[in-house]
Structure formats: structure tokens, C-alpha cells
Amino acid sequence: MRALVAGEVGEPNDVLRLESRPVPTPEAGQALIRVKAAPVHASDLHVLRGRYGFSPEFPTVGGHMECVGLIESLGRHTEGLKIGERVVAVAVPAVPGPRAAGTWQEYLVADVHRLVPVPDRLSDSSACQLAVNPLTALLLVARELDVQSGEWLLQTAAGSTVGRLVIQLARHLGIRTINVVRRRDAVEELKAFGGDEVICTEDEDLLQRVTEIAGPAGVRKAIDCVAGPVGAQVSQALAPGGEVVVYGALSTHRQTDPAALTIPLLARSVIYETKVVRGFWLNHWFGTASPTDVLRALSEVRSLVAADVLSIPQGKPFPLERFAEAISFAETPAHGAKPLLVFEDVRDKDDE
Ligand SMILES: NC(=O)c1ccc[n+]([C@@H]2O[C@H](COP(=O)([O-])OP(=O)(O)OC[C@H]3O[C@@H](n4cnc5c(N)ncnc54)[C@H](OP(=O)(O)O)[C@@H]3O)[C@@H](O)[C@H]2O)c1
């Protein structure tokens, strides 16, 4: 089978090679999955660049997050699953915990408690992105910040997949969103998408606009995946006692020096206004949540997607051998669709 393997830490397109590997055999409690599609997430590239929160042993198969595929065979003690069933394989490695198999390969072995059967009406494009970003959106809004109906939620990189899912979830829950984007031409699009207010850092002052929108007290709850100066401004825009959950650092995307991944907070604003700046990492959540809770949260996400409360933006398929294009596309500003590595034609009715 073909597998996309990084021999060492480095620039993804320098270190990734297509290799031929034997198809693995599932052990007890495991299934062999024939992968249909797997996304290229920012975090997949962070892992290869050696700047993520864990480092796999190299050589490593790329793709450490999620995929959709068909159950090809089952090991012992795998009752309840059927050969041929279409499933999402959640490959997010729990931290601390055992490492999961990479998804950028034609077959992978996964523990059955990390498989989520998906309904037929969900396209492969949606299914292969079902776990990471929708789950992150749900956990940030409903659990980490417990945002209530009528409250403001401030978020950065609001046009991202997570950002759009947050907007949809917020509308469903009656939460009002202030959405920060970096491009003027994303503003109208996000308003039409359902964002209540949109701030463009290209030509607007974030602090001033938040004050105009939410009043001089600012907002009490925010999520940030940009970090750097934008993340710092978000912390300043918080009301006294407010809280921002930082879950990404897009402004330092290609940066591999840990000392350069910063959020320059104003100590005065944080201390005297008793603000909270804290992190969220899905891998850590997987490592600490009980298996029942994980299953409950994944089922909730699947139900929200199946009920069209959350719609996952359509990905852009790239055949595995065109991986270099997929990776370059992932890092092109304003690229829109999430690149998906596909192992066969995933276009189906839902995708057209
Ligand atoms: N902590 C966790 O567990 C966790 C889980 C899931 C996701 N994440 C993080 O969430 C973030 C979003 O992921 P995603 O998959 O939703 O992203 P995505 O769909 O690939 O979209 C990326 C978005 O980020 C914007 N962006 C890129 N660089 C930026 C910068 N320097 N300043 C402002 N905006 C920038 C892009 O804007 P343009 O349209 O202008 O290019 C685009 O809207 C990533 O940082 C990811 O690592 C974290």
C-alpha cells in the first residue's frame, strides 16, 4: 500500500515521500480501515515541522488527526462493527497517551473505541473532518467557556473551519459573535454566513471596534487561534474578569523557534483586571476525558452535523500523489477550502 512518510523533521514538502509499505494486520480490539479521505490540517504540518505539542518517532506517516474510510477487516473483540461499514477514524494522539497511526496512508489500523460510524448522507468530505474541528468548536463554546444565550463571544480567524463552526453553533445556541478576520473581502461573506459582527484587522482597530460593539466593558469570553499581537489585543478587549481561550497560533504558522511563538500580553491589563488567558488542546482533552465522555461528545457532534446545525465546509480533494500541491494549497492565504488527500474519487451527491 502507499503511505506518505516523513523521514525526519522539516519542511513538509522537503521531507515527505510516497513509500510502499505492507498492509497492517488488526489485533484484538482493532479494525483495519481502508482510508478514503484525510484532511491536511495546520496541526499536521506543525507535527512535521517539529513545532507541535508532541513529536512522533521519525520516520512517521503524516496526518495525525482524522480520516474517513471503510472497515476492511476486524480483529477479535470488535463486536458491534461490520466489515464494509464507513467510519471516521479519530487519530488524534491523546497526550499523555499512546501515539496513533498516521492517516495519510491507504490502510491504517485503529482501536475500535476511536471509530465513529457515519450516516450515508454525510459526504466523505464532511465525514473526514467530523472529529477535530467540530469537536473543538463544541468544546470551546459549550464546555471551556460555557457561553450562554445572549452573551457575546469574540473570536479570531473567524473564517477558518473552526470559526465557521463556532458561528453556526453560536446561532443555534443564541450566542452573539464578534468575528475577527484579516482580510476586508472576508467581511461581507462572514456576515452573510451568520456572524453578528465582523472586525477586519486589515483596516480596523480591534479594541476600538469591540468597544463600539459590546460597550466600554468589553466582552467576557473570547477564543483565539492567531496569537501574537492579535491575540494580545483580544486579551485587552476583554472585560475585567474576562477569559480568553487560546487554541492556535496561526500568526506564527511557519515559525519553528519556540521562543518566537508568543502572545505579548499587557501585564497591567491582565493583573489589575484579573483576566484569564489559558490554553485548549484537543489532544490533552482526549488524554483526560473518559471514554464515555469522548463517545458522548463525538456523538453530539455527529448529531449536530447530521441535523445540519453544523455544516462542515466542503474540502478540496487532491489525489495522494499530488500531496505537494495539497500542502502548498493549505498554506496559501485565502485558500478557502480545506485540502483533503483522497485515495479514490470521493465526489458524491452531497459534494456536488
Ligand atoms: N487546540 C486545538 O486542539 C485545536 C483543534 C483544532 C484546530 N485548532 C487550530 O485552529 C486553527 C484553525 O484551524 P482550521 O482547520 O479551522 O483552519 P483553516 O480552515 O485551515 O483556516 C485557516 C484560517 O486562518 C486564517 N489565518 C491564517 N493565518 C492567519 C494569520 N496570520 N492571521 C489571521 N488569520 C489567519 C485564514 O484566513 P485567510 O482566509 O485570510 O487566509 C483562514 O481563515 C488552527 O490554528 C488550528 O491549529 C486547534
The ligand as a MOL file (V3000), in Angstrom:
LIG
                    3D

  0  0  0     0  0            999 V3000
M  V30 BEGIN CTAB
M  V30 COUNTS 48 52 0 0 0
M  V30 BEGIN ATOM
M  V30 1 N -6.0180 23.4630 20.0630 0
M  V30 2 C -6.6670 22.5370 19.3900 0
M  V30 3 O -6.9210 21.4440 19.8990 0
M  V30 4 C -7.1220 22.8210 18.0000 0
M  V30 5 C -8.0600 21.9930 17.3800 0
M  V30 6 C -8.4970 22.3150 16.0870 0
M  V30 7 C -7.9540 23.4200 15.4290 0
M  V30 8 N -7.0060 24.1560 16.0650 0 CHG=1
M  V30 9 C -6.4110 25.3440 15.4430 0
M  V30 10 O -7.4580 26.1550 14.9730 0
M  V30 11 C -6.9560 26.9870 13.9450 0
M  V30 12 C -7.9300 26.9760 12.7950 0
M  V30 13 O -7.9050 25.6940 12.1930 0
M  V30 14 P -8.8170 25.3790 10.9170 0
M  V30 15 O -8.5440 23.9920 10.4880 0
M  V30 16 O -10.2050 25.7830 11.2400 0 CHG=-1
M  V30 17 O -8.2050 26.4270 9.8800 0
M  V30 18 P -8.4720 26.5500 8.3300 0
M  V30 19 O -9.8400 26.0980 7.9760 0
M  V30 20 O -7.3120 25.9660 7.6180 0
M  V30 21 O -8.4640 28.1390 8.1050 0
M  V30 22 C -7.3610 28.9290 8.4300 0
M  V30 23 C -7.8870 30.3480 8.6730 0
M  V30 24 O -6.9240 31.0770 9.4080 0
M  V30 25 C -6.7710 32.3460 8.8310 0
M  V30 26 N -5.3910 32.7650 9.0480 0
M  V30 27 C -4.2650 32.1500 8.6540 0
M  V30 28 N -3.1790 32.8040 9.0570 0
M  V30 29 C -3.6300 33.8930 9.7340 0
M  V30 30 C -2.9880 34.9830 10.3680 0
M  V30 31 N -1.6560 35.0920 10.3820 0
M  V30 32 N -3.7670 35.9150 10.9480 0
M  V30 33 C -5.1080 35.8270 10.9290 0
M  V30 34 N -5.7720 34.8160 10.3140 0
M  V30 35 C -5.0400 33.8570 9.7380 0
M  V30 36 C -7.0940 32.1580 7.3660 0
M  V30 37 O -7.5060 33.3860 6.8350 0
M  V30 38 P -7.4680 33.7280 5.2520 0
M  V30 39 O -8.7660 33.2370 4.7120 0
M  V30 40 O -7.3480 35.2050 5.2540 0
M  V30 41 O -6.2820 33.0280 4.6580 0
M  V30 42 C -8.2280 31.1330 7.4350 0
M  V30 43 O -9.4610 31.7660 7.6390 0
M  V30 44 C -5.5590 26.4680 13.6200 0
M  V30 45 O -4.6070 27.2550 14.3190 0
M  V30 46 C -5.5780 25.0750 14.2060 0
M  V30 47 O -4.2890 24.6030 14.5250 0
M  V30 48 C -6.5920 23.8860 17.3260 0
M  V30 END ATOM
M  V30 BEGIN BOND
M  V30 1 1 1 2
M  V30 2 2 2 3
M  V30 3 1 2 4
M  V30 4 1 4 5
M  V30 5 2 4 48
M  V30 6 2 5 6
M  V30 7 1 6 7
M  V30 8 2 7 8
M  V30 9 1 8 9
M  V30 10 1 8 48
M  V30 11 1 9 10
M  V30 12 1 9 46
M  V30 13 1 10 11
M  V30 14 1 11 12
M  V30 15 1 11 44
M  V30 16 1 12 13
M  V30 17 1 13 14
M  V30 18 2 14 15
M  V30 19 1 14 16
M  V30 20 1 14 17
M  V30 21 1 17 18
M  V30 22 2 18 19
M  V30 23 1 18 20
M  V30 24 1 18 21
M  V30 25 1 21 22
M  V30 26 1 22 23
M  V30 27 1 23 24
M  V30 28 1 23 42
M  V30 29 1 24 25
M  V30 30 1 25 26
M  V30 31 1 25 36
M  V30 32 1 26 27
M  V30 33 1 26 35
M  V30 34 2 27 28
M  V30 35 1 28 29
M  V30 36 1 29 30
M  V30 37 2 29 35
M  V30 38 1 30 31
M  V30 39 2 30 32
M  V30 40 1 32 33
M  V30 41 2 33 34
M  V30 42 1 34 35
M  V30 43 1 36 37
M  V30 44 1 36 42
M  V30 45 1 37 38
M  V30 46 2 38 39
M  V30 47 1 38 40
M  V30 48 1 38 41
M  V30 49 1 42 43
M  V30 50 1 44 45
M  V30 51 1 44 46
M  V30 52 1 46 47
M  V30 END BOND
M  V30 END CTAB
M  END
